[in-house]
Every structure is written in C-alpha cells, then in structure tokens.
Amino acid sequence: MNSAISEDVRPGALGMLAAPQLLRERVYEALEAGIVGGTFPPGSHLREDDLAGQLGVSRNPVREALQRLMHDGLVDHRSGKGIFVHAPSLREVEEVYHVRALLESESARLAAENIDEAGLAKLSELLVLGADAVGKKDAGLLLELNERFHNTILTAAGNSVMSKLMVTLQRRIRWYFASVVVQRSGGSWDQHEAIYDAISSRDGQRAAELMAEHVSHTGIAIRAQISTTAS
C-alpha cells in the first residue's frame, strides 16, 4: 500500500466491457477485481460517472455494484463525500487470520491423511512454479499460485463445510495478502515446501502446526504493513 497514491480513480484503470451478459455481475466483478488486486487502493474515491465511463456502461449497474461492494465490506459510504475503498483495520486482519489459521491448520492435518498421489503431484508442481514466481517478483502470479497451493490442500482435506467457510474468507485473504505478497514470497514458499513435506510424509500433526505458523506469519506481516502505511 502507498499512502502517496491519489484517492481518485486513475484514468484507464479499467477496460471497456462489451455487451450485456449479466451486466450487473460483470461490473461488480470488474470493480471487485480492481479493489482486491490493488488497482484501487484503500481510500480510493470511486465515482459513479468515472467508473461508468471507463467500463462503457450506464451509471445504474455501477451504482448497484457499489451497493453490493458496500454490503461485502469492500467499500464505505462517507456522508456527503461518496464511496471510498475500505481501509482494513488491524482488528479486521487479526480476526480473519485467526479464523483462517484454525481452518487451514485442520485442512492440512486432514490432507495429510487423505491426499492422493495426484494431489501430491499437483502440490509438487506448484512448488516449482512458486519458486520461479518468487524470482520474477510477479505479484499477480504469486497471488494466483498461493491460492492454488492452499486450495489444493483444502480440496485434499475432503471437508465440504470447511471449503465453504473458506470461500467466504478468500476474497479478503487475497485482498489483504496483495499488499505483502512480494515481500513475503521467499519465506512463504519455503514454508509451503515444509508443509508439503509434512503432508507427503502423512504427518498430520506436523502439517497442522506448520500451516498455523505460516498463516500467522502472513497475518503479522499484513498488520505491520497496515501500521507502516498509517504512520
């Protein structure tokens, strides 16, 4: 995050959208991606007219998308000023990462018991891709590969309720993590490798402990980044 970034939406930040295939949903997805991916940093002023012009749509679907984003906690309405991208608090991040650590440590434990050879091969492949992305410092690719690694473990755990609970957190996890993904990349993928080793050794307790530590380290890095930006 960079506190020096203007609060106004930057021209050309969004591409034009064609034809009305569930237009409201597509506008929502475009704005959500802009927020989660960092195109619109916390504090950015989201003006209906500007967004409608950039997306090539009328103001109505933009207004509906902003209302939905407000409901999801990604934007805030400031009386008399308009809609602004929400700035996550230290407490919010702490709460999300506390729940994430509980769910993902258990998913790692279950994955060590249930994962098949195909799942292990997929994790191994992701470790190679992750190591390459660390060298490139490609934030978008690192975010994608990180999600794929964690989701592969979650799928291998075989608990559908746990998976559904994680879906509700993943948008915020990606959003928060984007601010430190390059900074954390080396340590993060080293920790992924240790988690993989525990899972492939069928050591569920060790896998759970390593996953809890991994998630905790990321949460600490994100909170430190928020504190630095605020100061």
Secondary structure, 3 states (H helix, E strand, C coil): CCCCCCCECCCCCCCCCCCCCCHHHHHHHHHHHHHHCCCCCCCCEECHHHHHHHHCCCHHHHHHHHHHHHHCCCEEEECCCEEEECCCCHHHHHHHHHHHHHHHHHHHHHHHHHCCHHHHHHHHHHHHHHHHHHHHCCHHHHHHHHHHHHHHHHHHHCCHHHHHHHHHHHHHHHHHHCCCHHHHHHHHHHHHHHHHHHHHCCCHHHHHHHHHHHHHHHHHHHHHHHHHHHC
